[in-house]
Amino acid sequence: MKKNITFTMIKPDAMENGHAGDIMSMIIKSGFKISALKLTQLTIKQAEIFYSVHRKKPFFQELVTFMTRCPIIVAVLEKNNAVEDFRKLIGSTNPENAEKGSVRKLFATSMGENAIHGSDSEDNAKIESSFFFAGREIF
């Protein structure tokens, strides 16, 4: 098994509802090493760039507004099979379909406000990580 990385964001709904500590604890207890960690707040322009893949979708503006409404936690995580293991830990985008004990089953409030982001591939994890972190900030 190859050691690799994934990228995550604890989203505004989880931050506002006081779940960031519980989510970080779940991540660490699941064996992920934190390679980079930051509290930050996206500007509208940054959110539009980060989510540009969704620009033509009807939920784009709502997503940008949501992701800019308060600070978020971003992190680069390392573990064998990081992307797959993290996607399992966070659960389905729709919390109603998320597995029992997953982050989204426990903390998400809806499909749109689903508590956490996890990269869908290692390539995207590298792209997303470099959006938030300079190389010297990832250990």
OpenMM code with the backbone's topology and positions (N, CA, C; nanometers):
from openmm import Vec3, app, unit

residues = "MET LYS LYS ASN ILE THR PHE THR MET ILE LYS PRO ASP ALA MET GLU ASN GLY HIS ALA GLY ASP ILE MET SER MET ILE ILE LYS SER GLY PHE LYS ILE SER ALA LEU LYS LEU THR GLN LEU THR ILE LYS GLN ALA GLU ILE PHE TYR SER VAL HIS ARG LYS LYS PRO PHE PHE GLN GLU LEU VAL THR PHE MET THR ARG CYS PRO ILE ILE VAL ALA VAL LEU GLU LYS ASN ASN ALA VAL GLU ASP PHE ARG LYS LEU ILE GLY SER THR ASN PRO GLU ASN ALA GLU LYS GLY SER VAL ARG LYS LEU PHE ALA THR SER MET GLY GLU ASN ALA ILE HIS GLY SER ASP SER GLU ASP ASN ALA LYS ILE GLU SER SER PHE PHE PHE ALA GLY ARG GLU ILE PHE".split()
positions = [
    Vec3(0.0843, -0.1193, 0.0000),
    Vec3(0.0000, 0.0000, 0.0000),
    Vec3(0.0882, 0.1248, 0.0000),
    Vec3(0.0522, 0.2164, -0.0838),
    Vec3(0.1273, 0.3399, -0.1014),
    Vec3(0.0795, 0.4460, -0.0023),
    Vec3(0.1745, 0.5140, 0.0601),
    Vec3(0.1387, 0.6253, 0.1494),
    Vec3(0.1054, 0.7442, 0.0612),
    Vec3(-0.0046, 0.8105, 0.0884),
    Vec3(-0.0420, 0.9248, 0.0059),
    Vec3(-0.1129, 1.0294, 0.0890),
    Vec3(-0.1606, 1.1336, 0.0211),
    Vec3(-0.2240, 1.2453, 0.0912),
    Vec3(-0.3679, 1.2645, 0.0450),
    Vec3(-0.4398, 1.3359, 0.1278),
    Vec3(-0.5696, 1.3887, 0.0900),
    Vec3(-0.5802, 1.5287, 0.1495),
    Vec3(-0.6812, 1.6002, 0.1049),
    Vec3(-0.7039, 1.7368, 0.1512),
    Vec3(-0.8439, 1.7434, 0.2099),
    Vec3(-0.8595, 1.8223, 0.3163),
    Vec3(-0.9907, 1.8394, 0.3763),
    Vec3(-1.0149, 1.9841, 0.4155),
    Vec3(-1.1424, 2.0181, 0.4216),
    Vec3(-1.1883, 2.1469, 0.4765),
    Vec3(-1.3010, 2.1163, 0.5730),
    Vec3(-1.2926, 2.1712, 0.6917),
    Vec3(-1.4074, 2.1684, 0.7822),
    Vec3(-1.4878, 2.2930, 0.7475),
    Vec3(-1.6087, 2.2701, 0.7008),
    Vec3(-1.6901, 2.3749, 0.6386),
    Vec3(-1.7611, 2.4644, 0.7417),
    Vec3(-1.8144, 2.5784, 0.6944),
    Vec3(-1.8770, 2.6755, 0.7849),
    Vec3(-1.9856, 2.6193, 0.8774),
    Vec3(-2.0692, 2.5292, 0.8291),
    Vec3(-2.1744, 2.4765, 0.9163),
    Vec3(-2.1158, 2.4039, 1.0362),
    Vec3(-2.0126, 2.3234, 1.0149),
    Vec3(-1.9491, 2.2512, 1.1257),
    Vec3(-1.8756, 2.3478, 1.2181),
    Vec3(-1.8152, 2.4512, 1.1615),
    Vec3(-1.7467, 2.5520, 1.2429),
    Vec3(-1.8480, 2.6260, 1.3311),
    Vec3(-1.9555, 2.6714, 1.2713),
    Vec3(-2.0576, 2.7480, 1.3446),
    Vec3(-2.1272, 2.6650, 1.4518),
    Vec3(-2.1394, 2.5339, 1.4258),
    Vec3(-2.2079, 2.4463, 1.5206),
    Vec3(-2.1146, 2.3846, 1.6245),
    Vec3(-1.9879, 2.4272, 1.6238),
    Vec3(-1.8937, 2.3828, 1.7261),
    Vec3(-1.8438, 2.2396, 1.7115),
    Vec3(-1.8426, 2.1872, 1.5882),
    Vec3(-1.8031, 2.0478, 1.5676),
    Vec3(-1.6588, 2.0293, 1.5215),
    Vec3(-1.5845, 2.1371, 1.5014),
    Vec3(-1.4491, 2.1261, 1.4467),
    Vec3(-1.3591, 2.0366, 1.5323),
    Vec3(-1.3624, 2.0522, 1.6618),
    Vec3(-1.2782, 1.9710, 1.7500),
    Vec3(-1.3126, 1.8236, 1.7426),
    Vec3(-1.4414, 1.7922, 1.7427),
    Vec3(-1.4838, 1.6523, 1.7322),
    Vec3(-1.4418, 1.5922, 1.5983),
    Vec3(-1.4542, 1.6701, 1.4919),
    Vec3(-1.4157, 1.6210, 1.3592),
    Vec3(-1.2650, 1.5984, 1.3534),
    Vec3(-1.1861, 1.6928, 1.4029),
    Vec3(-1.0408, 1.6751, 1.4038),
    Vec3(-1.0019, 1.5527, 1.4865),
    Vec3(-1.0691, 1.5307, 1.5965),
    Vec3(-1.0423, 1.4134, 1.6791),
    Vec3(-1.0705, 1.2840, 1.6020),
    Vec3(-1.1806, 1.2806, 1.5277),
    Vec3(-1.2132, 1.1626, 1.4472),
    Vec3(-1.1049, 1.1375, 1.3421),
    Vec3(-1.0562, 1.2442, 1.2814),
    Vec3(-0.9522, 1.2324, 1.1783),
    Vec3(-0.8254, 1.1728, 1.2383),
    Vec3(-0.7821, 1.2255, 1.3507),
    Vec3(-0.6596, 1.1780, 1.4151),
    Vec3(-0.6758, 1.0343, 1.4640),
    Vec3(-0.7890, 1.0030, 1.5266),
    Vec3(-0.8136, 0.8670, 1.5769),
    Vec3(-0.8229, 0.7654, 1.4643),
    Vec3(-0.8502, 0.8122, 1.3424),
    Vec3(-0.8572, 0.7228, 1.2262),
    Vec3(-0.7210, 0.7000, 1.1629),
    Vec3(-0.6165, 0.7524, 1.2249),
    Vec3(-0.4813, 0.7240, 1.1809),
    Vec3(-0.4205, 0.8203, 1.0815),
    Vec3(-0.4856, 0.9329, 1.0578),
    Vec3(-0.4302, 1.0317, 0.9654),
    Vec3(-0.3265, 1.1177, 1.0364),
    Vec3(-0.2158, 1.1438, 0.9663),
    Vec3(-0.1130, 1.2365, 1.0134),
    Vec3(-0.1447, 1.3719, 0.9517),
    Vec3(-0.1426, 1.4767, 1.0319),
    Vec3(-0.1661, 1.6117, 0.9806),
    Vec3(-0.0344, 1.6661, 0.9285),
    Vec3(-0.0290, 1.6917, 0.7971),
    Vec3(0.0914, 1.7447, 0.7335),
    Vec3(0.0872, 1.8966, 0.7203),
    Vec3(-0.0334, 1.9534, 0.7236),
    Vec3(-0.0531, 2.0985, 0.7189),
    Vec3(-0.1906, 2.1278, 0.7770),
    Vec3(-0.2018, 2.2418, 0.8472),
    Vec3(-0.3272, 2.2781, 0.9130),
    Vec3(-0.3355, 2.4290, 0.9221),
    Vec3(-0.4543, 2.4830, 0.8933),
    Vec3(-0.4697, 2.6284, 0.8942),
    Vec3(-0.6163, 2.6670, 0.9158),
    Vec3(-0.6366, 2.7726, 0.9928),
    Vec3(-0.7662, 2.8389, 1.0036),
    Vec3(-0.7612, 2.9555, 0.9056),
    Vec3(-0.8588, 2.9627, 0.8172),
    Vec3(-0.8595, 3.0673, 0.7155),
    Vec3(-1.0028, 3.1014, 0.6780),
    Vec3(-1.0193, 3.2088, 0.6052),
    Vec3(-1.1514, 3.2426, 0.5536),
    Vec3(-1.1386, 3.2764, 0.4065),
    Vec3(-1.2175, 3.2082, 0.3262),
    Vec3(-1.2172, 3.2326, 0.1825),
    Vec3(-1.2832, 3.3659, 0.1496),
    Vec3(-1.2241, 3.4383, 0.0565),
    Vec3(-1.2929, 3.5546, -0.0010),
    Vec3(-1.3876, 3.5024, -0.1088),
    Vec3(-1.4761, 3.5865, -0.1541),
    Vec3(-1.5673, 3.5460, -0.2623),
    Vec3(-1.4865, 3.5047, -0.3851),
    Vec3(-1.3866, 3.5822, -0.4217),
    Vec3(-1.3036, 3.5524, -0.5388),
    Vec3(-1.2322, 3.4181, -0.5223),
    Vec3(-1.1755, 3.3920, -0.4047),
    Vec3(-1.1072, 3.2650, -0.3808),
    Vec3(-1.2043, 3.1475, -0.3914),
    Vec3(-1.3235, 3.1623, -0.3345),
    Vec3(-1.4233, 3.0554, -0.3415),
    Vec3(-1.4661, 3.0312, -0.4862),
    Vec3(-1.4828, 3.1379, -0.5626),
    Vec3(-1.5200, 3.1232, -0.7040),
    Vec3(-1.4117, 3.0488, -0.7817),
    Vec3(-1.2859, 3.0757, -0.7497),
    Vec3(-1.1757, 3.0055, -0.8162),
    Vec3(-1.1708, 2.8593, -0.7715),
    Vec3(-1.1765, 2.8359, -0.6416),
    Vec3(-1.1669, 2.6997, -0.5894),
    Vec3(-1.2789, 2.6110, -0.6443),
    Vec3(-1.3985, 2.6660, -0.6545),
    Vec3(-1.5144, 2.5893, -0.6999),
    Vec3(-1.5491, 2.6152, -0.8461),
    Vec3(-1.4526, 2.6615, -0.9243),
    Vec3(-1.4798, 2.6973, -1.0643),
    Vec3(-1.5344, 2.5802, -1.1461),
    Vec3(-1.5020, 2.4588, -1.1085),
    Vec3(-1.5549, 2.3413, -1.1771),
    Vec3(-1.7090, 2.3375, -1.1718),
    Vec3(-1.7673, 2.4040, -1.0724),
    Vec3(-1.9136, 2.4066, -1.0551),
    Vec3(-1.9774, 2.5360, -1.1062),
    Vec3(-1.8998, 2.6212, -1.1705),
    Vec3(-1.9456, 2.7554, -1.2093),
    Vec3(-2.0798, 2.7566, -1.2831),
    Vec3(-2.1037, 2.6626, -1.3698),
    Vec3(-2.2264, 2.6621, -1.4510),
    Vec3(-2.3435, 2.5881, -1.3842),
    Vec3(-2.3204, 2.5351, -1.2669),
    Vec3(-2.4259, 2.4607, -1.1969),
    Vec3(-2.5151, 2.5562, -1.1187),
    Vec3(-2.6425, 2.5221, -1.1030),
    Vec3(-2.7368, 2.6137, -1.0385),
    Vec3(-2.7052, 2.6465, -0.8925),
    Vec3(-2.6298, 2.5610, -0.8248),
    Vec3(-2.5987, 2.5830, -0.6835),
    Vec3(-2.4698, 2.6617, -0.6616),
    Vec3(-2.4018, 2.7041, -0.7698),
    Vec3(-2.2705, 2.7668, -0.7579),
    Vec3(-2.2706, 2.8885, -0.6650),
    Vec3(-2.3600, 2.9827, -0.6864),
    Vec3(-2.3588, 3.1052, -0.6048),
    Vec3(-2.3914, 3.0758, -0.4585),
    Vec3(-2.4825, 2.9842, -0.4371),
    Vec3(-2.5165, 2.9428, -0.3001),
    Vec3(-2.3942, 2.8789, -0.2319),
    Vec3(-2.3193, 2.7985, -0.3071),
    Vec3(-2.1983, 2.7350, -0.2551),
    Vec3(-2.0935, 2.8402, -0.2177),
    Vec3(-2.0720, 2.9379, -0.3040),
    Vec3(-1.9754, 3.0444, -0.2771),
    Vec3(-2.0162, 3.1229, -0.1520),
    Vec3(-2.1422, 3.1583, -0.1422),
    Vec3(-2.1921, 3.2317, -0.0262),
    Vec3(-2.1723, 3.1502, 0.1013),
    Vec3(-2.2066, 3.0231, 0.0970),
    Vec3(-2.1898, 2.9340, 0.2115),
    Vec3(-2.0440, 2.9248, 0.2547),
    Vec3(-1.9552, 2.9016, 0.1592),
    Vec3(-1.8148, 2.8777, 0.1924),
    Vec3(-1.7396, 3.0031, 0.2368),
    Vec3(-1.7994, 3.1194, 0.2188),
    Vec3(-1.7334, 3.2441, 0.2596),
    Vec3(-1.7952, 3.3063, 0.3845),
    Vec3(-1.8912, 3.2408, 0.4446),
    Vec3(-1.9644, 3.3068, 0.5540),
    Vec3(-1.8925, 3.3070, 0.6882),
    Vec3(-1.7898, 3.2234, 0.7048),
    Vec3(-1.7107, 3.2255, 0.8280),
    Vec3(-1.5798, 3.1520, 0.8032),
    Vec3(-1.4861, 3.1591, 0.8991),
    Vec3(-1.3606, 3.0859, 0.8823),
    Vec3(-1.3831, 2.9348, 0.8717),
    Vec3(-1.2897, 2.8703, 0.8053),
    Vec3(-1.2887, 2.7249, 0.7888),
    Vec3(-1.1523, 2.6726, 0.8323),
    Vec3(-1.1447, 2.5428, 0.8562),
    Vec3(-1.0170, 2.4776, 0.8819),
    Vec3(-0.9824, 2.3967, 0.7573),
    Vec3(-0.8596, 2.4145, 0.7089),
    Vec3(-0.8114, 2.3367, 0.5955),
    Vec3(-0.6919, 2.2548, 0.6420),
    Vec3(-0.6767, 2.1354, 0.5838),
    Vec3(-0.5673, 2.0483, 0.6263),
    Vec3(-0.5249, 1.9545, 0.5145),
    Vec3(-0.3977, 1.9207, 0.5166),
    Vec3(-0.3428, 1.8155, 0.4332),
    Vec3(-0.3200, 1.6970, 0.5263),
    Vec3(-0.3697, 1.5820, 0.4858),
    Vec3(-0.3627, 1.4626, 0.5690),
    Vec3(-0.2850, 1.3538, 0.4963),
    Vec3(-0.2108, 1.2748, 0.5715),
    Vec3(-0.1282, 1.1694, 0.5132),
    Vec3(-0.1628, 1.0364, 0.5785),
    Vec3(-0.1699, 0.9330, 0.4962),
    Vec3(-0.1979, 0.7982, 0.5453),
    Vec3(-0.1918, 0.7035, 0.4260),
    Vec3(-0.1655, 0.5769, 0.4493),
    Vec3(-0.1819, 0.4792, 0.3424),
    Vec3(-0.3264, 0.4863, 0.2939),
    Vec3(-0.3464, 0.4843, 0.1637),
    Vec3(-0.4808, 0.4907, 0.1048),
    Vec3(-0.5609, 0.6098, 0.1572),
    Vec3(-0.4957, 0.7241, 0.1667),
    Vec3(-0.5552, 0.8423, 0.2299),
    Vec3(-0.6890, 0.8821, 0.1691),
    Vec3(-0.6967, 0.8915, 0.0381),
    Vec3(-0.8208, 0.9399, -0.0250),
    Vec3(-0.9348, 0.8435, 0.0040),
    Vec3(-0.9145, 0.7168, -0.0224),
    Vec3(-1.0210, 0.6179, -0.0010),
    Vec3(-1.0626, 0.6105, 0.1461),
    Vec3(-0.9640, 0.6035, 0.2353),
    Vec3(-0.9956, 0.5935, 0.3781),
    Vec3(-1.0675, 0.7185, 0.4280),
    Vec3(-1.0268, 0.8350, 0.3771),
    Vec3(-1.0911, 0.9583, 0.4231),
    Vec3(-1.2333, 0.9690, 0.3702),
    Vec3(-1.2549, 0.9302, 0.2449),
    Vec3(-1.3910, 0.9337, 0.1889),
    Vec3(-1.4838, 0.8419, 0.2701),
    Vec3(-1.4316, 0.7299, 0.3140),
    Vec3(-1.5119, 0.6394, 0.3982),
    Vec3(-1.5400, 0.7041, 0.5341),
    Vec3(-1.4405, 0.7681, 0.5926),
    Vec3(-1.4568, 0.8339, 0.7224),
    Vec3(-1.5615, 0.9446, 0.7166),
    Vec3(-1.5626, 1.0239, 0.6093),
    Vec3(-1.6551, 1.1372, 0.6042),
    Vec3(-1.7955, 1.0968, 0.5607),
    Vec3(-1.8098, 0.9905, 0.4831),
    Vec3(-1.9415, 0.9435, 0.4429),
    Vec3(-1.9968, 1.0140, 0.3205),
    Vec3(-2.1125, 0.9708, 0.2794),
    Vec3(-2.1803, 1.0223, 0.1606),
    Vec3(-2.2099, 1.1715, 0.1714),
    Vec3(-2.2061, 1.2400, 0.0570),
    Vec3(-2.2375, 1.3833, 0.0531),
    Vec3(-2.3742, 1.4111, 0.1138),
    Vec3(-2.4684, 1.3240, 0.0881),
    Vec3(-2.6017, 1.3365, 0.1469),
    Vec3(-2.5990, 1.2686, 0.2838),
    Vec3(-2.6110, 1.3452, 0.3917),
    Vec3(-2.6010, 1.2849, 0.5253),
    Vec3(-2.7060, 1.1778, 0.5525),
    Vec3(-2.8180, 1.1836, 0.4814),
    Vec3(-2.9203, 1.0794, 0.4992),
    Vec3(-2.8702, 0.9436, 0.4505),
    Vec3(-2.7779, 0.9443, 0.3532),
    Vec3(-2.7226, 0.8206, 0.2984),
    Vec3(-2.5877, 0.7847, 0.3579),
    Vec3(-2.5350, 0.8698, 0.4450),
    Vec3(-2.4022, 0.8468, 0.5027),
    Vec3(-2.4060, 0.7305, 0.6007),
    Vec3(-2.2948, 0.6587, 0.6055),
    Vec3(-2.2835, 0.5455, 0.6953),
    Vec3(-2.2859, 0.5896, 0.8416),
    Vec3(-2.3461, 0.5088, 0.9262),
    Vec3(-2.3503, 0.5359, 1.0694),
    Vec3(-2.2087, 0.5557, 1.1218),
    Vec3(-2.1889, 0.6599, 1.2014),
    Vec3(-2.0587, 0.6887, 1.2601),
    Vec3(-1.9684, 0.7741, 1.1730),
    Vec3(-2.0099, 0.8013, 1.0488),
    Vec3(-1.9289, 0.8869, 0.9617),
    Vec3(-1.9443, 1.0330, 1.0026),
    Vec3(-1.8493, 1.1157, 0.9610),
    Vec3(-1.8523, 1.2580, 0.9955),
    Vec3(-1.9835, 1.3215, 0.9510),
    Vec3(-2.0240, 1.2956, 0.8281),
    Vec3(-2.1452, 1.3599, 0.7773),
    Vec3(-2.2719, 1.3069, 0.8436),
    Vec3(-2.2747, 1.1796, 0.8790),
    Vec3(-2.3913, 1.1262, 0.9494),
    Vec3(-2.4048, 1.1944, 1.0857),
    Vec3(-2.2914, 1.2197, 1.1493),
    Vec3(-2.2916, 1.2798, 1.2828),
    Vec3(-2.3109, 1.4313, 1.2815),
    Vec3(-2.2544, 1.5014, 1.1815),
    Vec3(-2.2468, 1.6466, 1.1910),
    Vec3(-2.3069, 1.7266, 1.0758),
    Vec3(-2.3346, 1.6656, 0.9615),
    Vec3(-2.3899, 1.7411, 0.8481),
    Vec3(-2.5370, 1.7717, 0.8713),
    Vec3(-2.5810, 1.8840, 0.8170),
    Vec3(-2.7217, 1.9228, 0.8314),
    Vec3(-2.8011, 1.9052, 0.7028),
    Vec3(-2.7316, 1.8961, 0.5880),
    Vec3(-2.7997, 1.8791, 0.4586),
    Vec3(-2.6961, 1.8445, 0.3520),
    Vec3(-2.7426, 1.8202, 0.2297),
    Vec3(-2.6499, 1.7966, 0.1178),
    Vec3(-2.5617, 1.9188, 0.0959),
    Vec3(-2.6192, 2.0366, 0.1045),
    Vec3(-2.5452, 2.1600, 0.0804),
    Vec3(-2.4541, 2.1983, 0.1954),
    Vec3(-2.4981, 2.1706, 0.3154),
    Vec3(-2.4185, 2.2027, 0.4349),
    Vec3(-2.3794, 2.0703, 0.4997),
    Vec3(-2.2739, 2.0110, 0.4417),
    Vec3(-2.2397, 1.8736, 0.4780),
    Vec3(-2.1116, 1.8604, 0.5603),
    Vec3(-2.0768, 1.9648, 0.6325),
    Vec3(-1.9745, 1.9643, 0.7383),
    Vec3(-1.8291, 1.9580, 0.6928),
    Vec3(-1.7996, 1.8832, 0.5878),
    Vec3(-1.6588, 1.8567, 0.5557),
    Vec3(-1.6405, 1.8281, 0.4077),
    Vec3(-1.5227, 1.8610, 0.3597),
    Vec3(-1.4832, 1.8282, 0.2224),
    Vec3(-1.3686, 1.7294, 0.2295),
    Vec3(-1.3672, 1.6359, 0.1374),
    Vec3(-1.2547, 1.5455, 0.1208),
    Vec3(-1.2254, 1.5296, -0.0269),
    Vec3(-1.0996, 1.5355, -0.0641),
    Vec3(-1.0609, 1.5215, -0.2045),
    Vec3(-1.1096, 1.3885, -0.2609),
    Vec3(-1.1414, 1.3892, -0.3910),
    Vec3(-1.1905, 1.2672, -0.4555),
    Vec3(-1.0803, 1.1884, -0.5268),
    Vec3(-0.9586, 1.2430, -0.5289),
    Vec3(-0.8443, 1.1723, -0.5876),
    Vec3(-0.7163, 1.2335, -0.5310),
    Vec3(-0.6069, 1.1602, -0.5430),
    Vec3(-0.4810, 1.2156, -0.4940),
    Vec3(-0.4376, 1.3338, -0.5806),
    Vec3(-0.4636, 1.3277, -0.7105),
    Vec3(-0.4309, 1.4417, -0.7976),
    Vec3(-0.5049, 1.5666, -0.7515),
    Vec3(-0.6345, 1.5536, -0.7242),
    Vec3(-0.7119, 1.6690, -0.6756),
    Vec3(-0.6658, 1.7115, -0.5370),
    Vec3(-0.6238, 1.6170, -0.4538),
    Vec3(-0.5712, 1.6519, -0.3211),
    Vec3(-0.4492, 1.7416, -0.3346),
    Vec3(-0.3629, 1.7118, -0.4292),
    Vec3(-0.2432, 1.7942, -0.4506),
    Vec3(-0.2817, 1.9332, -0.5008),
    Vec3(-0.3768, 1.9399, -0.5936),
    Vec3(-0.4233, 2.0684, -0.6470),
    Vec3(-0.4878, 2.1509, -0.5362),
    Vec3(-0.5785, 2.0884, -0.4613),
    Vec3(-0.6506, 2.1588, -0.3549),
    Vec3(-0.5556, 2.2025, -0.2433),
    Vec3(-0.4603, 2.1166, -0.2079),
    Vec3(-0.3625, 2.1506, -0.1042),
    Vec3(-0.2800, 2.2719, -0.1448),
    Vec3(-0.2373, 2.2739, -0.2708),
    Vec3(-0.1536, 2.3857, -0.3162),
    Vec3(-0.2324, 2.5158, -0.3280),
    Vec3(-0.3647, 2.5076, -0.3337),
    Vec3(-0.4476, 2.6279, -0.3337),
    Vec3(-0.4365, 2.6995, -0.1991),
    Vec3(-0.4279, 2.6235, -0.0909),
    Vec3(-0.4276, 2.6792, 0.0439),
    Vec3(-0.2906, 2.6868, 0.1097),
    Vec3(-0.1964, 2.6035, 0.0659),
    Vec3(-0.0679, 2.5933, 0.1353),
    Vec3(0.0481, 2.6095, 0.0383),
    Vec3(0.1478, 2.6861, 0.0799),
    Vec3(0.2753, 2.6901, 0.0080),
    Vec3(0.3492, 2.5612, 0.0401),
    Vec3(0.4361, 2.5183, -0.0489),
    Vec3(0.5102, 2.3930, -0.0271),
    Vec3(0.5814, 2.3887, 0.1058),
    Vec3(0.6356, 2.5017, 0.1516),
    Vec3(0.7078, 2.5051, 0.2786),
    Vec3(0.6151, 2.4904, 0.3999),
    Vec3(0.4843, 2.4959, 0.3779),
    Vec3(0.3881, 2.4820, 0.4885),
    Vec3(0.3383, 2.3396, 0.5048),
    Vec3(0.3772, 2.2504, 0.4146),
    Vec3(0.3339, 2.1111, 0.4207),
    Vec3(0.4521, 2.0267, 0.4672),
    Vec3(0.4325, 1.9560, 0.5769),
    Vec3(0.5415, 1.8797, 0.6377),
    Vec3(0.5219, 1.7293, 0.6212),
] * unit.nanometer
topology = app.Topology()
chain = topology.addChain("A")
for resn in residues:
    res = topology.addResidue(resn, chain)
    for name in ("N", "CA", "C"):
        topology.addAtom(name, app.Element.getBySymbol(name[0]), res)
